[in-house]
Amino acid sequence: MECKMGKIKKDVFKDYLEKYEKENNIKIDVAKAQEAKYIEESDNEIQIHKAGYYIEVAKNADIFKFLKYLYDVKSNNYNIRIDFEECENLINSHKIAFPNTPNISNLIDDGKLVKSDDFLSLNFDFDPSTSNKIGALLWIDLINDITFLDDVSRMRYWCNRIYQMNSYVSHIGEYLEPDKTKNSLI
């Protein structure tokens, strides 16, 4: 698929739009989506924006249903994948330094890896404590990233990433030091 994170080629967008409209027996008003800045057209690409939960969601439910559909289709094609043999080699080399590293079958049984026909993929449905740790580590990295203009931009990026993991972060503060990192999040 010709997708990048948040961007999709116009012809691919059009194909998915037609398929979605046909399967759901609806007509998406693309001009309305552009006007509301849910999507933007440039060159040969469509930029898809993650929108907040505003009243606009209710007004434009069909548009959001389509964008969620498109995101789900796209993310299923861009999961973190690894060849079974490569994963086994990686785990075996990791076990040299960390002997208690579980093997592939344990990781599959625990739901951390999902086995497909010829590859494994990382399962992002983490338990809450793992999600909180990931959220905290991501926030710490973002605080140190000088490319963000302000904490509002960081927060939008952070929320988008947490949302993409289908995660719920409720106790992130437990994993942050009481310094500028924690204060900037609050």
Residue pairs with C-beta under 8 A, 6 or more apart in sequence:
1 12
1 74
1 77
2 8
2 9
2 12
3 9
3 12
3 74
3 77
3 78
5 78
6 47
6 48
6 49
6 50
7 45
7 46
7 47
7 48
8 16
8 45
8 46
8 48
8 70
8 74
9 44
9 45
9 46
10 41
10 44
10 45
10 46
11 44
13 46
13 70
16 69
16 70
16 73
17 28
17 30
17 66
20 28
20 66
20 69
20 70
21 27
21 28
21 66
24 65
24 66
26 62
28 62
28 63
28 66
29 62
29 63
30 39
32 60
32 63
33 39
33 60
33 63
33 67
34 40
34 41
36 51
36 56
36 60
36 63
37 49
38 48
38 49
38 51
38 60
38 63
38 64
38 67
39 46
39 47
39 48
39 49
39 67
40 46
40 47
40 49
41 47
48 67
48 70
48 71
50 160
50 163
51 57
51 64
57 64
75 164
79 121
79 122
80 121
80 122
81 116
81 119
81 120
81 121
82 90
82 119
82 120
82 121
83 118
83 119
83 120
84 104
84 115
84 118
84 119
84 120
87 104
87 113
87 120
88 104
91 101
91 102
91 103
91 104
94 101
95 101
102 110
104 113
104 120
107 113
108 114
108 115
108 120
111 123
111 125
112 122
112 123
113 120
113 121
113 122
113 123
114 120
114 121
114 122
114 123
124 164
124 165
124 166
124 167
125 166
126 134
126 165
126 167
128 168
128 170
128 171
129 171
131 162
131 165
131 167
131 168
131 169
132 169
132 170
132 171
132 172
132 174
132 175
133 175
134 165
134 167
135 158
135 162
135 167
135 169
135 172
135 175
136 172
136 174
136 175
136 176
137 175
138 158
138 161
138 162
139 154
139 158
139 172
139 176
139 181
139 185
140 176
140 181
142 148
142 154
142 157
142 158
143 154
143 180
143 181
143 184
145 154
148 154
148 157
151 184
151 185
154 184
155 185
162 169
172 185
173 182
173 185
173 186
176 182
176 185
